[in-house]
């Protein structure tokens, strides 16, 4: 019986850019077993939620069909400010009622779409409506 999502794994030929991207979103590098190949485990609190495997060359054909990964997040305005300061683009929407959650979407350096979900009570960035259609 499944209890919860444990982690995602992405493969990259741009490890530094990938680690920097996820640091902007608040993930922190932490302990990782020595698998004999380079990579990193990125944590939220005590949980390694994103495993990153470094490769010299991306596999051909590319594996899998991951559409996007989603994280529950806090501080919508602060997150938008950090992403904008890093010159990254994002779009933001509000889910239909009765949920009304804020959802921010952006792409990591490997082309993986990342969704950040925020509670409805958080204030949005001032320009959120102009970012809804991006």
C-alpha positions in Angstrom: 0.0 0.0 0.0 1.4 3.4 -1.0 1.7 5.8 1.9 3.3 9.0 0.3 5.5 10.1 -2.5 9.1 9.5 -1.4 11.3 11.3 -4.0 11.8 12.2 -7.7 15.0 11.5 -9.6 16.2 13.7 -12.4 19.3 13.1 -14.6 21.3 16.2 -15.7 24.4 17.1 -17.6 24.3 20.5 -15.8 24.7 19.7 -12.1 25.8 23.1 -10.9 22.9 24.9 -12.6 20.4 22.3 -11.4 21.6 22.6 -7.8 21.5 26.4 -8.0 17.9 26.3 -9.4 16.6 24.1 -6.6 18.4 26.1 -4.0 16.5 29.2 -5.2 13.3 27.2 -4.5 14.5 26.3 -1.0 15.8 22.7 -1.3 19.1 22.0 0.5 21.8 19.5 -0.4 22.3 16.8 2.2 23.7 13.4 2.9 23.8 10.9 -0.1 25.1 7.3 -0.2 28.2 6.7 -2.3 26.6 5.1 -5.3 29.9 5.3 -7.3 28.6 8.0 -9.6 28.2 11.8 -9.1 25.0 13.5 -8.0 23.2 15.0 -5.1 20.2 14.5 -2.8 18.2 17.6 -2.1 16.2 17.9 1.1 13.1 19.5 2.5 13.7 19.4 6.3 14.9 15.8 6.9 13.5 14.3 3.7 15.5 13.8 0.5 12.7 14.6 -1.9 14.8 15.2 -5.1 17.6 12.9 -6.2 19.9 14.4 -8.9 22.1 12.1 -11.0 24.9 13.7 -12.9 25.9 12.4 -16.3 28.4 13.5 -19.0 25.7 13.1 -21.6 21.9 12.9 -21.4 20.6 9.4 -22.3 19.3 8.8 -25.8 16.5 8.2 -26.0 15.4 10.2 -23.0 13.6 8.1 -20.4 10.2 8.4 -18.9 7.4 10.8 -19.4 7.4 13.0 -16.2 5.0 15.8 -16.9 5.9 17.9 -13.8 6.7 17.6 -10.1 4.8 19.6 -7.5 5.9 20.9 -4.1 3.8 22.5 -1.4 5.5 25.8 -0.6 5.2 28.9 1.6 6.0 32.6 1.0 4.6 33.1 -2.5 5.8 36.7 -2.7 9.3 35.9 -1.4 9.6 32.9 -3.8 8.5 35.1 -6.7 11.1 37.7 -5.7 13.9 35.1 -5.5 12.9 33.6 -8.9 12.8 37.0 -10.5 16.1 38.0 -9.0 17.6 34.9 -10.6 16.3 36.0 -14.0 14.0 33.0 -14.2 10.5 33.1 -15.8 7.4 31.7 -14.2 3.7 31.7 -14.6 1.2 31.8 -11.8 -2.5 30.9 -11.6 -5.2 30.5 -9.0 -7.1 27.2 -9.0 -10.9 27.4 -9.4 -13.1 27.7 -6.3 -13.5 26.2 -3.8 -9.8 25.3 -3.7 -8.4 28.7 -4.8 -4.8 27.6 -4.3 -2.0 29.6 -5.9 0.1 27.6 -8.3 3.5 28.8 -9.7 5.0 27.0 -12.7 8.6 27.2 -14.0 11.2 25.0 -15.7 14.5 23.7 -14.2 17.7 23.8 -16.3 16.9 20.3 -17.6 13.4 21.2 -19.0 11.5 19.6 -16.1 8.4 21.6 -15.1 8.2 22.4 -11.4 4.9 23.4 -9.8 4.8 25.2 -6.4 1.5 25.2 -4.6 0.6 27.8 -2.0 -2.4 28.1 0.4 -5.2 30.4 -0.8 -4.6 32.9 2.1 -1.1 33.9 0.9 -1.0 37.3 -0.9 0.1 37.1 -4.5 2.9 39.0 -6.2 1.6 42.4 -7.5 2.1 41.3 -11.1 0.6 37.8 -10.9 -2.2 38.5 -13.4 0.3 39.5 -16.1 2.1 36.2 -15.4 -1.0 34.0 -15.7 -0.8 33.4 -19.4 2.9 32.8 -19.8 
